[in-house]
């Protein structure tokens, strides 16, 4: 590389953002090449695509030590509306898939996460300020949780449903069906494992989801959306909006086309307001633990259960004459 070219590239770097140049492999004449670091752009995930927020706004995301990691999209009420619309559009097709097919799709998510395991570990460690060993445990648990729920896709109805005894020549079955569009407010503390633990049981039964990501730790979830986009999950089944919770959680909770709300990730001090916003259309609601999530163990067996799938299904009872 000639001195003139090197000077030009240094000038270009300083104009962009004053970041230090990153060395590359040496060139043929032995001189070190230089390049500008390519920063990742974090966007929303709606309808299987990655749109920018309609407001054009963003907010700063810091690691546990207060260092700037990135700028994340600052979603708005309109973004929530677009996400709900996409979830509603995807619902009939997703609910109509066989349980076995949904099982295959959830397993595919785990396969792709395994391939990006190191990236997830680095992002969780930076976001949560935990050791690499702890971050690895959480990422592995998140991958395993997809596999676990994939295995329950064609079995949970046998646990939640029933064949009921009746006094007459009839069969009487209680069969679980998806509730519809479910709003999921991700846990703030557990950036990846917490969300997967709440999201997987929602979609495995045929629901679609609109997720409000962790406000302070959204980056691992955005990477998860990249996995979803390249997996077999149809567009609109999972939609993720990042931003300030005070701006977008009330919009999600009050939306009239949202059938249920997972408020497990809401702080207890905010739970009453979220519940009040959701009563207008009688949403099914899962409340947060009374003591909050500060001591909740996402790695424990209690964090995964077929009965968590049952929190967001409706039960249909069918009568059928014997011999007909």
MIVEXKOL-695977 format. One record per residue (C-alpha): residue in three letters; x, y, z. Coordinates in steps of 0.1 Angstrom, whole numbers, plus 5000, padded with zeros to 4 digits. Example, Ala and Ser with C-alpha at 12.3 -4.5 7.8 and 13.67 -1.06 7.14 Angstrom:
! residues 2
ALA512349555078/SER513749895071/
! end
This chain:
! residues 324
UNK500050005000/UNK501450344991/UNK501850615018/UNK499250834999/UNK496650555000/UNK497250485037/UNK496950855045/UNK493650865026/UNK492250575045/UNK493250725078/UNK491451045069/UNK488350845059/UNK488350665093/UNK488650995112/UNK485751145093/UNK483550835100/UNK483950815138/UNK487450875150/UNK487850505158/UNK491350355158/UNK492250165127/UNK492249785129/UNK495249595115/UNK494649325089/UNK496949075074/UNK500149205059/UNK500249285022/UNK502649144997/UNK505349395004/UNK505149325041/UNK503249645051/UNK500249615074/UNK496849685058/UNK494349885077/UNK490549895078/UNK487550065094/UNK485749835119/UNK482349725106/UNK479849795134/UNK476549595136/UNK473249775130/UNK470649665155/UNK467049675141/UNK463649555150/UNK462349215138/UNK458749225124/UNK457148985100/UNK460348805092/UNK462149125082/UNK464449375099/UNK462849715096/UNK464150035112/UNK461850195138/UNK459350425121/UNK460550715144/UNK464250675133/UNK465250695170/UNK467750485188/UNK469150465224/UNK472450365238/UNK473150025252/UNK475949985277/UNK477649675292/UNK477749595329/UNK480749815333/UNK479150115317/UNK480950095284/UNK478950175252/UNK478149855233/UNK475849975206/UNK472850185196/UNK469549985196/UNK466350085178/UNK463950275200/UNK460650125191/UNK457350305192/UNK453550245196/UNK453350225158/UNK456049955157/UNK454049755182/UNK450949785160/UNK452949665130/UNK454349365151/UNK450849275162/UNK449549295127/UNK452349065115/UNK451648815143/UNK447948805135/UNK448648745098/UNK450948455107/UNK448648295133/UNK446448075110/UNK449247915092/UNK451347855123/UNK448447715143/UNK447547485114/UNK450947315113/UNK451146975128/UNK452646945162/UNK455446725147/UNK456247005122/UNK456447265149/UNK458747035169/UNK461047015139/UNK461147395135/UNK461947455172/UNK464747195170/UNK466047385140/UNK466347695161/UNK468547505185/UNK470747375157/UNK471347725144/UNK472047865179/UNK474647595184/UNK476447715153/UNK476648075167/UNK477247965203/UNK480448165207/UNK478848485196/UNK475948435220/UNK478348365249/UNK480348685242/UNK477148895240/UNK475548745272/UNK478848795291/UNK479149155280/UNK475449235286/UNK475049075320/UNK478549125334/UNK478948765342/UNK481948535337/UNK482448345304/UNK481748025323/UNK478448155336/UNK477548295302/UNK478347955286/UNK476047785310/UNK473148015302/UNK473647995264/UNK473847615265/UNK470647605287/UNK468847835262/UNK469747605233/UNK468747295253/UNK465447465263/UNK464447495226/UNK465247115222/UNK463247035254/UNK460147225242/UNK460547075207/UNK460146735223/UNK456846845240/UNK455246985209/UNK453246665202/UNK452946545238/UNK451746845259/UNK448146795248/UNK448146455265/UNK449146615298/UNK446846925296/UNK443946765276/UNK441746485288/UNK439146225280/UNK436146295303/UNK433746045317/UNK430146125308/UNK426745965317/UNK425645875282/UNK426745715248/UNK429245985240/UNK432946045238/UNK433946375256/UNK437346525248/UNK439046835262/UNK441646945237/UNK444047245241/UNK444247495213/UNK446347805209/UNK445148135224/UNK446248355195/UNK448648655196/UNK450648665228/UNK452548965240/UNK455748865258/UNK457549115281/UNK461048975283/UNK462748945317/UNK465149235321/UNK467849055341/UNK468248735319/UNK468948865284/UNK468748535265/UNK467848235287/UNK464948425304/UNK463348515271/UNK463748175256/UNK462248015287/UNK459148235282/UNK458948245244/UNK459347875236/UNK456247755255/UNK454248025239/UNK454947935203/UNK455247555206/UNK451447525209/UNK450647735178/UNK450548085192/UNK452348375176/UNK454348625197/UNK455148995200/UNK458149035222/UNK459349345241/UNK463049285245/UNK465049365276/UNK465649735276/UNK469149735291/UNK470349405276/UNK468749375241/UNK471649265220/UNK471548885226/UNK467848895217/UNK468549075184/UNK471048805176/UNK468448555183/UNK466148715157/UNK468848665131/UNK468748295140/UNK464948295137/UNK465148465103/UNK467448195089/UNK465547905105/UNK462247745094/UNK460147975116/UNK457648155093/UNK457848525093/UNK455548685118/UNK455448395143/UNK457948585165/UNK458248965163/UNK460749155185/UNK460649525194/UNK463449695213/UNK463150025231/UNK462250195263/UNK459749985282/UNK457750285295/UNK456950375259/UNK456150035244/UNK454949805272/UNK451650005278/UNK451049995240/UNK451349615239/UNK449349555271/UNK446449775258/UNK446349655222/UNK442949515215/UNK444249245190/UNK446549085216/UNK444848785232/UNK447148715260/UNK450048885278/UNK453048725295/UNK453948975321/UNK456348745339/UNK459248975331/UNK457649285345/UNK458849435378/UNK456249385406/UNK455949755410/UNK454749785374/UNK452549475373/UNK449349645384/UNK449549905357/UNK450249645330/UNK447349435342/UNK444949735342/UNK445949805306/UNK445249455296/UNK441749415310/UNK439949605283/UNK439649295260/UNK439949045289/UNK443448925280/UNK444748605295/UNK447548725318/UNK450548565335/UNK451648775364/UNK455348815376/UNK456548645408/UNK455548845439/UNK459148885449/UNK460448975415/UNK463048795394/UNK466148905412/UNK466648555427/UNK464748355401/UNK466948065389/UNK466448035351/UNK468747725351/UNK466447535374/UNK464047265363/UNK461147475374/UNK461947725347/UNK460747465321/UNK457547265323/UNK454747145300/UNK452347325323/UNK453947655311/UNK452647575277/UNK449247545293/UNK449347905304/UNK448548015269/UNK446147765254/UNK442347745254/UNK440547425261/UNK437947315236/UNK435547035248/UNK434046815221/UNK431146565224/UNK430946285199/UNK428346005198/UNK429745655202/UNK429345455170/UNK428645755148/
! end
